[in-house]
């Protein structure tokens, strides 16, 4: 039997995502009520610019006083889609204090301060859900928190930023340079006017912190994630990748150490074989590859951003939280029981593709090979091309610690026969 008193939802932010949340709540109100077991009502919308036209949102629901809205006391669920650290953090904790559960899409806040938000939710007996914070519409957080809760996850690797994937895909398929591909992404609305958060990996790093924390049941903050952007990737890198049967993606990689005693989280460009499922992810799509002990290999794929896809994830959480309130229960909270340390990037073991500009004369290859051997880095393949006294030397290594590779590169730069290190890229997915 359906409850007649509606569950009330407060919406913080009414931009691209928030306006879609409001629209779907209105147009699908009957379906949502049937799925929840009670009507759900949009009780207020907090915005910064009240005069902006917002189709489908009644004017009487608009307010600029977000604090008063979350303090009302009759609000069941607060949906936070304003982003940033403050005032979002204060508004979320205030919502908990006044008896509301929270659905958030705020990856930056969760990556930086998720532990304190979990603690506040638990203290006040409320839910904190955030499916929309990572990979848009792709169901990912809930499978990791719930469906795979009985399994041991060893690795999560994925494309979690649509802007960078669009740019790299265009560079790969059309031969465009980075600037040209970025201009196209901006014109199509995939890239912001200031794309720094995307192309320098900040967005993906926040998502990696969230994913690693959930997957490995330990606390991983944004500062724990190694981050490297993709602005230095060139057409020459793609040409080298193609010669290896690879393409290049900006990957978020979260791994459990082989001995199980630590974890790592990192974001950087990497070459991956064309045979790997992530290599075929095109345009602005996202995909995440999960490796679990019992379940094996799983892949989650779909649109990772945009108003409608993100709103879909938000409303999925709203339905779950509302069901919990009707049952006087809460969903899963923080699971950080393993308390595993987060290792530095220097301890990460992977393969490398190094392109060197060298003098075209006898003995150069032997010198370079000696440096690699002295630092314990084994060479897999070498390719050399030379003309008019100058040459390029492409070295692909076997798996080695990042610290060993860094030492190798530093030593190579000191060789008189090495004119410069054109590029260094990790090789993943093998």
KEVO-216944 format. One record per residue (C-alpha): residue number from 1; residue in one letter; y, x, z. Coordinates in nm, 2 decimals. Each point is the difference from the previous one (the first is absolute). Layout:
REM KEVO-216944
   kelum   keke       c2       c1       c3
     NUM      a        Y        X        Z
...
//
This chain:
REM KEVO-216944
   kelum   keke       c2       c1       c3
       1      x     0.00     0.00     0.00
       2      x     0.34     0.14    -0.10
       3      x     0.26     0.06     0.26
       4      x     0.32    -0.19    -0.08
       5      x     0.26     0.23     0.17
       6      x     0.09     0.27    -0.25
       7      x    -0.02     0.37     0.06
       8      x     0.34     0.15    -0.04
       9      x     0.07     0.31    -0.21
      10      x     0.32     0.21     0.01
      11      x     0.08     0.21    -0.30
      12      x     0.19     0.33     0.04
      13      x     0.13     0.09    -0.34
      14      x     0.03    -0.21    -0.32
      15      x     0.00     0.26    -0.28
      16      x    -0.26     0.03    -0.27
      17      x    -0.29    -0.03     0.24
      18      x     0.15    -0.24     0.26
      19      x     0.12    -0.25    -0.26
      20      x    -0.35    -0.01    -0.15
      21      x    -0.15    -0.06     0.35
      22      x     0.24    -0.29     0.05
      23      x    -0.08    -0.14    -0.34
      24      x    -0.37     0.01     0.04
      25      x     0.02    -0.15     0.35
      26      x     0.19    -0.29    -0.14
      27      x    -0.19    -0.06    -0.32
      28      x    -0.34     0.05     0.16
      29      x     0.07    -0.16     0.33
      30      x    -0.29    -0.25    -0.02
      31      x    -0.26     0.26    -0.10
      32      x     0.12     0.24     0.28
      33      x    -0.02    -0.28     0.25
      34      x    -0.36    -0.08    -0.11
      35      x    -0.10     0.36     0.02
      36      x     0.16     0.06     0.34
      37      x    -0.08    -0.33     0.17
      38      x     0.36    -0.09     0.07
      39      x     0.32    -0.03    -0.19
      40      x     0.21     0.32    -0.03
      41      x     0.38    -0.03    -0.01
      42      x     0.27     0.24    -0.10
      43      x     0.23    -0.02     0.30
      44      x     0.26     0.26    -0.08
      45      x     0.10     0.27    -0.24
      46      x     0.21     0.30     0.12
      47      x     0.20     0.18    -0.27
      48      x     0.29     0.24    -0.02
      49      x     0.19    -0.19    -0.28
      50      x     0.00    -0.37     0.07
      51      x     0.21    -0.09    -0.31
      52      x    -0.26     0.13    -0.24
      53      x    -0.17    -0.28    -0.19
      54      x    -0.37    -0.03     0.10
      55      x    -0.18    -0.27    -0.20
      56      x    -0.25    -0.20     0.20
      57      x     0.13     0.10     0.34
      58      x     0.19    -0.28     0.18
      59      x     0.35     0.12     0.10
      60      x    -0.04    -0.13     0.36
      61      x    -0.29     0.25     0.05
      62      x     0.22     0.30    -0.09
      63      x     0.14     0.21     0.29
      64      x     0.15     0.35     0.04
      65      x    -0.11     0.02     0.36
      66      x    -0.35     0.13    -0.02
      67      x    -0.02     0.08     0.37
      68      x     0.08    -0.36     0.09
      69      x    -0.26    -0.12    -0.25
      70      x    -0.29     0.21     0.15
      71      x     0.11    -0.09     0.36
      72      x    -0.02    -0.38    -0.06
      73      x    -0.33    -0.03     0.19
      74      x    -0.14    -0.27    -0.23
      75      x    -0.09     0.25    -0.28
      76      x    -0.37     0.06    -0.05
      77      x     0.02     0.27    -0.27
      78      x     0.27     0.24    -0.10
      79      x    -0.03     0.14    -0.35
      80      x     0.19     0.33    -0.03
      81      x     0.09     0.11    -0.36
      82      x     0.33     0.17     0.06
      83      x    -0.14     0.36     0.01
      84      x     0.13     0.31     0.16
      85      x    -0.02     0.11     0.36
      86      x     0.28    -0.19     0.17
      87      x     0.07    -0.28     0.06
      88      x    -0.36    -0.08    -0.11
      89      x    -0.16     0.17     0.30
      90      x     0.22    -0.17     0.26
      91      x    -0.04    -0.34    -0.17
      92      x    -0.38     0.03    -0.01
      93      x    -0.03     0.10     0.37
      94      x     0.25    -0.28     0.09
      95      x    -0.22    -0.24    -0.19
      96      x    -0.31     0.11     0.20
      97      x     0.20    -0.04     0.33
      98      x     0.09    -0.36    -0.09
      99      x    -0.35    -0.11    -0.09
     100      x    -0.02     0.05    -0.38
     101      x    -0.26     0.19    -0.20
     102      x     0.13     0.23    -0.28
     103      x    -0.09     0.05    -0.36
     104      x     0.16     0.30    -0.15
     105      x     0.02     0.18    -0.33
     106      x     0.19     0.30     0.15
     107      x    -0.21     0.31    -0.08
     108      x     0.27     0.24     0.11
     109      x     0.02    -0.15     0.35
     110      x    -0.37    -0.03     0.04
     111      x    -0.06     0.36    -0.11
     112      x     0.26     0.13     0.24
     113      x    -0.04    -0.22     0.30
     114      x    -0.31    -0.21    -0.05
     115      x    -0.15     0.09     0.34
     116      x     0.30    -0.14     0.20
     117      x     0.00    -0.32    -0.21
     118      x    -0.38    -0.05     0.07
     119      x     0.07     0.06     0.37
     120      x     0.28    -0.26     0.01
     121      x    -0.22    -0.25    -0.19
     122      x    -0.29     0.05     0.25
     123      x     0.23    -0.01     0.30
     124      x     0.12    -0.35    -0.10
     125      x    -0.33    -0.13    -0.14
     126      x     0.12    -0.02    -0.36
     127      x    -0.12     0.10    -0.34
     128      x     0.13     0.27    -0.23
     129      x    -0.11    -0.03    -0.36
     130      x     0.12     0.21    -0.29
     131      x    -0.22    -0.03    -0.31
     132      x     0.31     0.01    -0.22
     133      x     0.10     0.34     0.13
     134      x    -0.25     0.18    -0.22
     135      x    -0.09    -0.07    -0.37
     136      x     0.17    -0.34    -0.04
     137      x    -0.24    -0.28    -0.08
     138      x    -0.31     0.22     0.02
     139      x    -0.21    -0.11     0.30
     140      x    -0.04     0.34     0.17
     141      x     0.12     0.00     0.36
     142      x    -0.23    -0.29     0.11
     143      x    -0.31     0.14    -0.17
     144      x     0.06     0.34     0.18
     145      x     0.08    -0.17     0.34
     146      x    -0.26    -0.27    -0.01
     147      x    -0.26     0.01    -0.29
     148      x    -0.07     0.37     0.04
     149      x     0.04     0.01     0.38
     150      x    -0.37     0.06     0.05
     151      x    -0.01     0.29    -0.25
     152      x     0.12     0.36     0.01
     153      x     0.27     0.07    -0.26
     154      x     0.01     0.36    -0.12
     155      x     0.27     0.00    -0.27
     156      x     0.27    -0.23    -0.13
     157      x     0.16     0.12    -0.33
     158      x     0.23    -0.20    -0.21
     159      x     0.31    -0.08    -0.21
     160      x     0.22    -0.19     0.23
     161      x     0.34     0.02    -0.18
     162      x     0.04    -0.19    -0.32
     163      x     0.33     0.17    -0.11
     164      x    -0.16     0.35     0.00
     165      x    -0.31    -0.12    -0.17
     166      x     0.21    -0.17    -0.27
     167      x     0.19     0.33    -0.06
     168      x    -0.31     0.22    -0.01
     169      x    -0.18    -0.25    -0.22
     170      x     0.28     0.01    -0.25
     171      x     0.01     0.38     0.01
     172      x    -0.37     0.00    -0.07
     173      x    -0.03    -0.26    -0.27
     174      x     0.33     0.06    -0.19
     175      x     0.07     0.36     0.06
     176      x     0.33    -0.09     0.16
     177      x     0.17     0.24     0.24
     178      x     0.06    -0.09     0.36
     179      x     0.37    -0.10    -0.04
     180      x    -0.08    -0.21    -0.31
     181      x    -0.28    -0.18     0.18
     182      x     0.21    -0.06     0.31
     183      x     0.28    -0.15    -0.22
     184      x    -0.26    -0.25    -0.14
     185      x    -0.13    -0.08     0.35
     186      x     0.36    -0.07     0.11
     187      x     0.08    -0.22    -0.30
     188      x    -0.31    -0.21     0.06
     189      x     0.08    -0.04     0.37
     190      x    -0.29     0.21     0.13
     191      x     0.23     0.27     0.14
     192      x     0.29    -0.04     0.23
     193      x     0.35     0.13    -0.08
     194      x    -0.08     0.28     0.25
     195      x    -0.38     0.07    -0.06
     196      x    -0.02     0.27     0.26
     197      x    -0.23    -0.19     0.24
     198      x    -0.25    -0.06    -0.28
     199      x     0.01     0.32    -0.21
     200      x     0.02     0.24     0.30
     201      x    -0.30    -0.17     0.16
     202      x     0.17    -0.15     0.31
     203      x    -0.12    -0.35    -0.08
     204      x    -0.36     0.11    -0.06
     205      x     0.00     0.22     0.31
     206      x     0.09    -0.29     0.22
     207      x    -0.29    -0.20    -0.15
     208      x    -0.23     0.30     0.05
     209      x     0.08     0.02     0.37
     210      x    -0.08    -0.37     0.04
     211      x    -0.33     0.02    -0.20
     212      x    -0.11     0.32     0.19
     213      x     0.07    -0.16     0.34
     214      x    -0.21    -0.31    -0.08
     215      x    -0.28     0.18    -0.19
     216      x    -0.06     0.27     0.27
     217      x     0.09    -0.20     0.31
     218      x     0.26     0.26     0.10
     219      x     0.38     0.02     0.01
     220      x     0.15     0.15    -0.31
     221      x     0.38     0.00    -0.03
     222      x     0.22     0.06    -0.30
     223      x     0.07     0.36     0.12
     224      x    -0.37     0.08    -0.01
     225      x    -0.02    -0.07    -0.37
     226      x     0.04     0.29    -0.24
     227      x     0.23    -0.11    -0.28
     228      x     0.07     0.14    -0.34
     229      x     0.19    -0.19    -0.27
     230      x    -0.07    -0.02    -0.38
     231      x     0.34     0.10    -0.14
     232      x    -0.13     0.34    -0.11
     233      x    -0.29    -0.13    -0.20
     234      x     0.05     0.09    -0.37
     235      x    -0.14    -0.08    -0.34
     236      x    -0.17     0.35     0.01
     237      x    -0.18    -0.11     0.31
     238      x    -0.14    -0.31    -0.18
     239      x    -0.10     0.22    -0.29
     240      x    -0.20     0.22     0.24
     241      x    -0.15    -0.30     0.17
     242      x    -0.12    -0.14    -0.34
     243      x    -0.17     0.33    -0.08
     244      x    -0.19    -0.04     0.32
     245      x    -0.09    -0.36    -0.07
     246      x     0.25    -0.12     0.27
     247      x     0.32    -0.19     0.05
     248      x     0.26     0.03     0.28
     249      x     0.07    -0.26     0.27
     250      x     0.21     0.00     0.32
     251      x    -0.27    -0.05     0.26
     252      x     0.00    -0.09     0.37
     253      x    -0.31     0.16     0.15
     254      x    -0.13    -0.06     0.35
     255      x    -0.32     0.19     0.10
     256      x    -0.22     0.06     0.30
     257      x    -0.10     0.36     0.04
     258      x    -0.36     0.09    -0.09
     259      x    -0.07     0.06     0.37
     260      x     0.16    -0.33     0.10
     261      x     0.24     0.18     0.24
     262      x     0.33    -0.06    -0.17
     263      x     0.17    -0.19    -0.28
     264      x     0.26     0.08    -0.27
     265      x     0.25    -0.21    -0.19
     266      x     0.19     0.12    -0.30
     267      x     0.19    -0.11    -0.31
     268      x     0.04     0.21    -0.31
     269      x    -0.06     0.01    -0.38
     270      x    -0.35     0.08    -0.09
     271      x    -0.22     0.04    -0.31
     272      x    -0.29    -0.24     0.00
     273      x    -0.29    -0.03    -0.25
     274      x     0.03    -0.27    -0.26
     275      x    -0.34    -0.12     0.12
     276      x     0.14    -0.09     0.35
     277      x     0.09    -0.37     0.04
     278      x     0.36     0.09     0.11
     279      x     0.06     0.18    -0.33
     280      x     0.00    -0.33    -0.19
     281      x     0.27    -0.17     0.23
     282      x     0.29    -0.06    -0.24
     283      x     0.36    -0.11     0.01
     284      x     0.13    -0.10     0.35
     285      x    -0.33    -0.10     0.14
     286      x    -0.15     0.13     0.33
     287      x    -0.36     0.08     0.08
     288      x    -0.16     0.14     0.31
     289      x    -0.34     0.17     0.01
     290      x    -0.19    -0.02     0.34
     291      x    -0.31     0.20     0.08
     292      x    -0.19    -0.13     0.30
     293      x    -0.33     0.12     0.15
     294      x    -0.20    -0.33    -0.03
     295      x     0.20    -0.19    -0.26
     296      x     0.03     0.29    -0.24
     297      x     0.29     0.01    -0.25
     298      x     0.24    -0.30    -0.03
     299      x     0.30    -0.05    -0.21
     300      x     0.29    -0.23     0.05
     301      x     0.23    -0.06    -0.30
     302      x     0.30    -0.22    -0.09
     303      x     0.38    -0.03    -0.01
     304      x     0.15     0.21     0.28
     305      x     0.35    -0.14     0.01
     306      x     0.23    -0.27    -0.11
     307      x     0.12    -0.33     0.16
     308      x    -0.30    -0.22    -0.08
     309      x    -0.28     0.25     0.07
     310      x     0.15     0.11     0.33
     311      x     0.08    -0.36     0.10
     312      x    -0.37    -0.08    -0.05
     313      x    -0.10     0.27     0.25
     314      x     0.27    -0.12     0.25
     315      x    -0.12    -0.36    -0.02
     316      x    -0.36     0.10     0.04
     317      x     0.10     0.15     0.33
     318      x     0.20    -0.30     0.09
     319      x    -0.30    -0.22    -0.05
     320      x    -0.22     0.23     0.21
     321      x     0.26     0.02     0.28
     322      x     0.05    -0.37     0.01
     323      x    -0.37    -0.06     0.02
     324      x    -0.02     0.24     0.30
     325      x     0.28    -0.19     0.17
     326      x    -0.18    -0.33    -0.04
     327      x    -0.31     0.16     0.15
     328      x     0.20     0.16     0.28
     329      x    -0.13     0.34    -0.12
     330      x     0.13     0.32    -0.15
     331      x    -0.13     0.22    -0.28
     332      x    -0.08     0.37     0.01
     333      x     0.25     0.23     0.17
     334      x     0.03     0.37    -0.01
     335      x    -0.32     0.20    -0.02
     336      x     0.07     0.36     0.09
     337      x    -0.30     0.08     0.22
     338      x    -0.11     0.31    -0.19
     339      x     0.33     0.18     0.08
     340      x    -0.08     0.25    -0.28
     341      x     0.25     0.28    -0.07
     342      x     0.17     0.01    -0.33
     343      x    -0.06     0.34    -0.17
     344      x     0.27     0.18    -0.19
     345      x     0.00     0.02    -0.38
     346      x    -0.11     0.37     0.02
     347      x    -0.34    -0.12     0.12
     348      x    -0.06    -0.23    -0.30
     349      x    -0.27     0.12    -0.24
     350      x     0.03    -0.09    -0.36
     351      x     0.01     0.14    -0.36
     352      x     0.31     0.14    -0.16
     353      x     0.15     0.03    -0.35
     354      x     0.24     0.29    -0.02
     355      x     0.21     0.09    -0.30
     356      x     0.15     0.35    -0.01
     357      x     0.24     0.17    -0.24
     358      x    -0.12     0.35    -0.04
     359      x     0.05     0.31    -0.21
     360      x    -0.22     0.01    -0.30
     361      x    -0.17     0.34     0.05
     362      x    -0.34     0.13     0.10
     363      x    -0.10    -0.02     0.37
     364      x     0.20    -0.30     0.10
     365      x    -0.29    -0.23     0.03
     366      x    -0.18     0.26     0.22
     367      x     0.30     0.03     0.23
     368      x     0.03    -0.38     0.04
     369      x    -0.37    -0.04     0.06
     370      x     0.02     0.27     0.27
     371      x     0.27    -0.18     0.18
     372      x    -0.20    -0.32     0.01
     373      x    -0.31     0.19     0.13
     374      x     0.20     0.17     0.27
     375      x     0.11    -0.34     0.14
     376      x    -0.35    -0.15    -0.02
     377      x     0.08    -0.24    -0.28
     378      x    -0.27    -0.03    -0.26
     379      x     0.09    -0.05    -0.37
     380      x    -0.17    -0.26    -0.20
     381      x     0.16     0.04    -0.34
     382      x     0.28     0.20    -0.17
     383      x     0.18    -0.07    -0.32
     384      x     0.25     0.25    -0.15
     385      x     0.24    -0.02    -0.29
     386      x     0.23     0.28    -0.11
     387      x     0.27     0.07    -0.25
     388      x     0.28     0.26    -0.05
     389      x    -0.06     0.18     0.33
     390      x    -0.01    -0.32     0.21
     391      x    -0.30    -0.21     0.10
     392      x    -0.10    -0.30     0.21
     393      x    -0.30     0.01     0.23
     394      x    -0.16    -0.32     0.12
     395      x    -0.23     0.04     0.30
     396      x    -0.22    -0.28     0.14
     397      x    -0.15     0.08     0.34
     398      x    -0.30    -0.12     0.19
     399      x     0.07    -0.18     0.32
     400      x     0.20     0.20     0.25
     401      x     0.23    -0.06     0.30
     402      x     0.36    -0.06    -0.08
     403      x     0.11     0.29     0.22
     404      x    -0.21     0.24    -0.20
     405      x     0.15    -0.13    -0.32
     406      x     0.35     0.04     0.14
     407      x    -0.07     0.36     0.09
     408      x    -0.14     0.06    -0.35
     409      x     0.31    -0.13    -0.17
     410      x     0.23     0.20     0.22
     411      x    -0.20     0.32    -0.09
     412      x     0.00    -0.09    -0.37
     413      x     0.38    -0.03     0.00
     414      x     0.02     0.36     0.11
     415      x    -0.19     0.13    -0.30
     416      x     0.22     0.17    -0.26
     417      x    -0.21    -0.15    -0.28
     418      x     0.05    -0.36     0.13
     419      x     0.33    -0.13    -0.13
     420      x    -0.02    -0.33     0.19
     421      x    -0.21    -0.28     0.12
     422      x     0.06    -0.29    -0.24
     423      x    -0.19    -0.26     0.19
     424      x    -0.25    -0.06     0.28
     425      x    -0.20    -0.32     0.02
     426      x    -0.29    -0.12     0.20
     427      x    -0.31    -0.14    -0.17
     428      x    -0.15    -0.30     0.18
     429      x    -0.27    -0.27    -0.06
     430      x    -0.29     0.23    -0.09
//
